[in-house]
Amino acid sequence: MSLKFKFDNTYTRLPDYLLTRLSPTPVKNPESIIFNFKLAEEMGLDMNGINNQNIADFFSGNKLPPNLETFSQAYAGHQFGHFVILGDGRAHMLGEHIKPDGERVDIQFKGSGKTPYSRSGDGRAALGPMLREYIISEAMHHLGIPTTRSLCVVKTGETILREDKLEGAILTRVASSHLRVGTFQFVASNQDIKTLSQLVEYTIERHFPDLKNSNNIALDLFKKVMNLQIKLITNWMRIGFIHGVMNTDNMALSGETIDFGPCAFLDNYDPKTVFSSIDHYGRYAFINQPVIAQWNLVRFAETLIPLIDSDHDQAIKKIETEILNYDAIYKKSWLRMMKNKIGISGEQENDIKLISDLLDLMHRNQADYTNTFRNLMNEKLPKERLFNDPDFIFWEETWQNRIKKNINTVEKSFDLMRENNPVIIPRNHLVEEILADANNNKLENLFKYLDLLQKPYNEISEEKYLNSPPPSDKIYKTFCGT
């Protein structure tokens, strides 16, 4: 079997303690469940003559070319605010693949067996969470949000034990890199300035080559990462996405969304919404995501202090200046995003109030986040609780008068809304239905849903995929799957 991967590993040239070279653990009876042929084509892979069994054998790790130098990464992280030493406890990097356009991407197995970083874990993953990551990551990509991608899911033919006995599976993930805030924290915890400097240079070579001639590379690296994170979090807020586990080891320096464990999407708008079963105090609630992103960035900044200035006090002053800019940059980004969602352009005195009033009305009336903005794009509003609220009727009139003040036509304003407001998102209750079907070897709904999610800004006729969940499904919890 030859998929014509073009591997060129550079991460393995960093100091040895950043990784462990080891192979995936073979599995009993691999079976290909889903393969992303469009992504494979983008990556320049050769699928000629490749059948499902070939895919299962390769992407389970059972039959890999002998020259692959597979490895697992070491890193640290603040998990729910507590610092711990971590690493790829159930993941193996196949290598860095060079795409036809020259872009370098990581190819990683998830659920591929124990590593030195597994702690008490079994190194395996269940079918449901791996298909969940496939669905959500591909949906995020088509929503236009930077994200890791999913290439395939393979069942292992083995049973793993969680709350119940579950089918084992391995996901193949594609990412710009797996460099995290936690990678830098791991090196900083070893007080290894030399390796820290190498890691900065490596990150810049990998993601930000325009910084090579910077006068202060570490400081400019921080600014780049901060701006990417602001852009990412703004996009999450735009579509009502809740990551659920924004630990520093889950913040990729590339600005991609990574790790789709306990993530979910808002149904009824409540800014304090939490879905993760382990987030008991709302640390990673929807409204807290911008604040946590800044907190994580401060942890990143702490690792860079020795490289920003030889004078410790001066280094702190320089980095504090950038961190203090976060609020203003994020608020500007968020305001621009929200104005796009309601189709207003230019600047008027009461724009922020107009947006805040709408969100307050949505919260008070338990309105669906996605469908509210979708309905605003329609000529006729449905007879729902929100739209019958006298305060909303007044708000709508104010909004329509504001749209008339745009430089562009009213139609252009609605075009702007259609570009920024998805019609279809991965509804939590539908994802759970699809995963339940998949666990019973019924995959038709999975394939259909993935097709619909590829065009999230297009109207569709099947209301089933657009509606909020029934009341019985509104108490929803997500789990990490480990």
C-alpha positions in Angstrom: 0.0 0.0 0.0 1.4 3.4 -1.0 -0.6 6.6 -0.2 2.4 8.7 -1.2 2.7 10.5 2.1 5.6 12.9 1.9 6.9 12.8 5.5 9.7 15.2 6.6 9.8 15.3 10.4 11.4 18.3 11.9 10.0 18.1 15.5 12.2 15.0 16.1 15.2 17.2 15.7 14.4 19.1 18.9 15.9 17.9 22.2 14.9 14.3 23.0 13.0 15.0 26.2 10.3 16.8 24.2 9.1 13.4 22.7 9.3 9.7 23.0 9.9 7.6 19.9 7.6 4.6 19.9 5.1 2.8 17.7 1.3 2.5 17.9 0.1 -0.6 19.7 -1.3 -3.1 17.1 -5.1 -3.8 17.3 -7.1 -7.0 17.0 -9.3 -6.5 14.0 -9.3 -3.1 12.3 -12.2 -1.9 10.3 -12.5 1.3 8.4 -15.6 3.3 9.4 -15.2 6.6 7.6 -12.6 8.1 5.4 -12.3 11.8 4.3 -11.5 11.4 0.6 -11.8 15.2 -0.1 -9.2 15.9 2.6 -7.0 13.1 1.2 -7.2 14.7 -2.2 -6.2 18.1 -0.8 -3.2 16.5 0.9 -2.1 14.9 -2.4 -2.6 11.3 -1.2 -2.8 8.6 -3.8 -5.9 6.5 -3.3 -5.6 4.4 -6.5 -6.0 0.8 -5.7 -6.6 1.4 -2.0 -9.5 -0.5 -0.5 -11.2 -0.4 2.9 -9.0 -3.1 4.4 -5.8 -1.3 3.3 -7.2 1.9 5.0 -8.0 -0.1 8.2 -4.6 -1.7 8.3 -2.7 1.5 7.8 -4.7 3.9 9.9 -5.0 1.5 12.8 -1.2 1.4 12.9 -1.1 -2.3 12.2 0.8 -2.0 8.9 3.0 1.1 8.7 6.0 1.6 6.4 9.2 0.5 8.3 10.9 3.9 7.8 8.3 5.9 9.8 9.7 7.5 13.0 6.5 7.6 15.0 6.5 9.4 18.3 4.5 10.9 21.1 4.9 14.5 22.4 5.6 15.6 26.0 4.0 18.8 27.2 2.5 20.3 30.4 -0.6 22.3 31.0 -3.0 24.1 33.4 -6.0 21.8 33.6 -8.9 23.8 35.2 -6.3 26.1 36.6 -3.9 23.4 38.1 -0.5 22.9 36.6 0.4 19.3 35.7 3.0 17.5 33.5 1.3 15.8 30.6 1.9 14.4 27.1 0.3 12.4 24.4 -1.3 9.7 26.6 -3.1 8.0 23.7 -1.7 9.6 20.6 1.1 8.8 18.2 2.5 11.2 15.6 3.1 9.5 12.2 5.0 12.5 11.0 4.8 15.8 9.2 3.4 15.5 5.7 4.1 18.1 2.9 1.0 18.9 0.9 1.2 19.7 -2.9 1.0 23.4 -2.0 4.0 23.1 0.2 2.0 23.4 3.5 3.3 21.2 6.3 0.8 19.3 8.4 1.0 16.8 11.3 -0.6 13.4 10.9 -1.5 12.0 14.3 -3.3 8.9 15.5 -5.6 9.3 18.5 -6.5 6.2 20.6 -3.5 4.3 19.3 -2.2 2.8 22.6 -0.3 3.5 25.7 2.7 5.9 25.9 5.0 7.0 28.7 2.5 9.8 29.3 -0.6 7.7 29.7 -0.5 7.8 33.5 -3.4 5.5 34.5 -5.0 5.6 31.1 -5.4 2.7 28.7 -4.2 4.7 25.7 -7.3 3.8 23.8 -10.4 5.7 22.5 -14.0 4.8 22.0 -15.8 4.9 18.7 -18.4 7.6 19.8 -15.9 10.3 20.9 -13.7 9.7 17.8 -16.7 10.0 15.4 -17.8 13.1 17.4 -14.4 14.7 16.8 -14.7 13.8 13.1 -18.2 15.4 12.8 -17.4 18.6 14.8 -14.0 19.3 13.3 -15.2 18.9 9.8 -18.2 21.1 10.6 -15.9 23.8 12.0 -13.8 23.7 8.9 -16.8 24.3 6.6 -18.1 27.0 9.0 -14.8 28.8 8.1 -13.2 28.4 11.5 -9.5 27.4 11.9 -9.4 23.8 13.1 -7.7 20.5 13.1 -9.2 18.1 10.5 -10.2 14.5 10.6 -9.0 12.1 7.9 -10.5 8.8 9.1 -11.9 6.7 11.9 -11.0 3.0 12.2 -12.6 0.6 14.6 -10.1 -1.6 16.5 -12.2 -4.7 17.0 -11.4 -4.4 20.7 -13.6 -3.4 23.7 -12.5 -0.6 26.0 -13.9 0.1 29.5 -15.3 3.5 30.4 -18.6 3.8 32.3 -19.7 0.9 30.1 -17.9 -1.5 27.7 -17.5 0.4 24.4 -16.1 -0.3 20.9 -12.5 0.9 20.5 -11.5 3.2 17.6 -8.6 5.3 16.3 -9.0 8.8 14.8 -6.4 10.2 12.3 -6.1 13.9 12.9 -4.5 16.5 10.6 -3.2 19.7 12.1 -0.9 22.6 11.2 1.1 21.4 14.2 0.6 20.2 17.7 2.6 23.0 19.3 0.6 24.2 22.3 1.0 26.7 25.1 1.6 23.5 27.2 4.6 22.7 25.1 6.3 25.9 26.1 5.2 25.4 29.7 6.8 22.0 29.8 10.2 23.4 28.7 9.9 26.4 31.0 9.2 24.0 33.9 12.6 22.5 33.3 14.2 25.9 33.4 15.8 25.1 30.1 16.5 28.4 28.4 18.5 26.9 25.5 15.7 24.6 24.5 13.1 27.3 25.0 15.0 29.5 22.5 15.1 26.5 20.1 11.4 26.0 20.5 10.7 29.7 19.7 12.8 29.5 16.6 11.1 26.2 15.6 7.6 27.7 16.1 8.5 30.8 14.0 10.0 28.6 11.2 6.9 26.4 11.3 4.1 29.1 11.5 5.5 32.6 11.4 8.5 32.9 9.0 7.8 36.6 8.6 9.1 37.1 12.1 12.6 35.8 11.3 14.1 39.2 11.2 12.3 40.6 14.2 14.2 42.7 16.7 12.4 40.9 19.5 11.3 37.5 18.2 9.8 36.2 21.5 7.7 39.3 22.0 6.5 39.3 18.4 5.7 35.6 18.6 3.4 36.3 21.6 1.6 39.1 19.7 1.1 36.8 16.7 -0.4 34.0 18.9 -2.5 36.4 20.8 -4.1 37.9 17.7 -4.8 34.4 16.3 -6.5 33.4 19.5 -8.6 36.5 19.5 -9.7 35.7 16.0 -10.4 32.1 16.9 -12.5 32.9 20.1 -14.4 35.5 18.2 -15.4 32.9 15.7 -16.4 30.5 18.4 -18.7 33.2 19.9 -20.1 33.9 16.4 -21.5 30.3 16.0 -22.3 29.5 19.6 -19.5 27.0 20.1 -18.4 26.0 23.6 -15.0 24.2 23.7 -15.6 22.8 27.1 -12.0 22.2 28.1 -9.9 25.2 27.4 -6.8 24.0 29.3 -3.5 25.4 28.2 -2.5 22.1 26.7 -5.5 22.5 24.4 -4.5 25.9 23.0 -2.7 25.4 19.7 -0.2 28.2 18.8 -1.3 27.9 15.2 -4.7 29.4 16.1 -6.6 26.2 15.3 -9.4 24.7 17.3 -8.0 21.5 18.8 -9.4 18.7 20.9 -13.2 18.2 20.6 -13.9 16.2 23.8 -16.7 17.8 25.8 -17.5 20.5 23.2 -21.0 21.4 22.2 -23.1 24.2 20.6 -25.6 26.6 22.2 -29.2 25.8 21.7 -31.1 28.4 23.8 -29.0 31.4 24.4 -27.7 31.6 28.0 -24.2 33.1 28.3 -23.4 31.0 31.3 -24.1 27.7 29.5 -21.7 24.8 30.4 -22.0 21.3 28.9 -18.9 19.6 30.2 -19.7 17.1 32.9 -16.4 17.9 34.7 -16.7 21.8 34.6 -18.5 22.0 37.9 -18.0 25.8 38.4 -18.5 27.1 34.9 -14.8 28.0 34.3 -15.2 27.3 30.6 -18.8 28.6 30.2 -19.6 30.2 26.8 -19.3 33.8 28.2 -16.0 33.0 29.9 -14.1 31.8 26.8 -12.6 35.2 25.9 -11.4 35.6 29.5 -9.9 32.1 29.7 -8.1 32.7 26.4 -6.5 35.7 27.9 -5.6 33.7 31.1 -4.0 31.0 28.9 -2.1 33.6 27.0 -0.7 35.0 30.2 0.6 31.5 31.0 2.3 31.5 27.5 3.8 34.9 28.2 5.3 33.7 31.5 7.3 31.1 29.6 8.8 33.7 27.2 10.0 36.2 29.8 13.6 35.1 29.8 13.8 35.6 26.0 12.0 38.9 25.8 14.6 40.9 27.7 17.7 40.0 29.8 16.4 42.5 32.4 13.6 40.6 34.1 11.6 43.7 35.1 11.8 45.1 31.6 10.7 41.8 30.1 7.6 41.8 32.4 6.8 45.5 31.5 7.0 44.7 27.7 4.8 41.6 28.0 2.3 43.3 30.3 1.8 46.0 27.7 0.8 43.4 25.1 -1.4 41.5 27.5 -3.2 44.7 28.5 -4.1 45.3 24.8 -6.0 42.0 24.7 -9.3 43.4 26.0 -9.4 46.3 23.5 -8.5 44.1 20.6 -11.0 41.4 21.5 -13.8 43.8 22.1 -13.2 45.4 18.8 -13.1 42.0 17.1 -16.3 40.9 18.9 -18.2 44.1 18.1 -17.3 43.8 14.4 -18.4 40.2 14.4 -21.7 40.9 16.1 -22.4 43.8 13.8 -21.9 41.5 10.9 -24.4 39.0 12.4 -27.1 41.7 12.5 -26.1 43.3 9.2 -25.0 46.7 10.3 -21.9 48.5 9.1 -20.1 51.8 9.9 -20.3 53.2 13.4 -23.3 54.6 15.2 -23.4 55.7 18.8 -25.9 53.0 20.0 -24.5 50.0 18.1 -23.2 48.2 21.2 -26.6 48.8 23.0 -28.5 47.5 20.0 -26.4 44.2 20.2 -26.6 43.9 24.0 -30.4 44.5 24.0 -30.9 41.7 21.4 -28.8 39.3 23.5 -30.6 40.2 26.6 -34.0 39.6 24.9 -32.7 36.2 23.6 -31.6 35.2 27.0 -34.9 36.3 28.7 -37.0 34.5 26.1 -34.8 31.4 25.9 -34.4 31.9 22.2 -32.4 29.6 20.0 -29.0 31.2 19.3 -28.5 30.0 15.7 -32.1 30.3 14.7 -32.6 33.8 16.0 -30.1 35.2 13.6 -31.3 32.9 10.9 -34.8 34.2 11.3 -33.7 37.8 11.3 -32.5 37.2 7.7 -36.0 36.2 6.6 -38.7 38.6 5.5 -41.3 37.1 7.9 -40.5 36.2 11.5 -42.0 33.0 12.9 -44.6 33.2 15.8 -42.2 32.4 18.6 -41.9 33.7 22.1 -39.0 36.1 21.4 -40.6 37.7 18.3 -43.9 38.4 20.1 -42.2 40.1 23.0 -43.2 43.9 22.9 -39.6 44.8 23.7 -38.4 42.8 20.7 -40.9 44.5 18.4 -39.5 47.8 19.5 -35.9 46.4 19.1 -36.7 45.3 15.5 -37.9 48.7 14.5 -34.8 50.3 15.9 -32.7 47.7 14.1 -34.4 48.2 10.8 -33.8 52.0 11.1 -30.2 51.3 11.9 -29.7 49.2 8.8 -31.0 52.1 6.7 -28.0 54.1 7.9 -25.6 51.6 6.4 -23.5 52.9 3.5 -24.6 49.8 1.5 -28.0 48.8 0.4 -30.4 46.8 2.6 -29.8 43.8 0.4 -26.1 44.0 1.0 -26.8 44.1 4.7 -28.7 40.9 4.5 -25.9 39.4 2.3 -23.5 40.2 5.2 -25.8 38.4 7.6 -26.0 35.4 5.4 -22.2 35.2 5.2 -21.8 35.3 9.0 -24.8 33.4 10.4 -24.9 29.6 9.8 -28.2 27.9 8.9 -27.1 24.5 10.2 -24.7 23.6 13.0 -23.9 20.2 14.6 -27.0 20.1 16.9 -26.1 18.3 20.1 -29.1 16.1 20.2 -28.7 15.1 16.5 -25.0 14.3 17.0 -25.9 12.0 19.9 -28.6 10.3 17.8 -26.0 9.7 15.0 -23.4 8.4 17.4 -26.0 6.0 18.9 -26.8 4.7 15.4 -23.1 4.3 14.6 -22.6 2.2 17.7 -25.2 -0.1 16.2 -23.5 -0.1 12.8 -26.0 2.2 11.2 -24.0 4.9 9.4 -26.4 6.3 6.8 -27.4 9.3 9.0 -23.8 10.0 9.7 -22.9 10.4 6.0 -26.0 12.4 5.3 -25.4 14.8 8.2 -21.8 15.3 7.1 -23.0 16.2 3.6 -25.3 18.8 5.0 -22.7 20.3 7.3 -20.4 20.9 4.3 -22.7 23.8 3.3 -23.7 25.4 6.6 -24.7 28.8 5.2 -27.2 27.3 2.7 -30.9 27.0 3.5 -32.2 23.5 3.6 -35.8 22.2 3.6 -35.5 19.5 6.3 -36.6 21.2 9.5 -35.3 18.3 11.6 -31.7 19.5 11.1 -32.5 23.1 12.0 -34.8 22.9 15.1 -33.8 23.2 18.7 -33.9 19.9 20.7 -37.2 18.8 22.3 -37.5 19.7 26.0 -36.4 16.1 27.0 -33.0 16.7 25.3 -32.3 20.1 26.7 -30.5 18.8 29.8 -27.3 17.9 28.0 -23.9 16.8 29.3 -20.7 16.1 27.4 -17.7 13.9 28.4 -14.0 13.8 27.6 -14.1 10.2 26.5 -10.9 9.3 28.5 
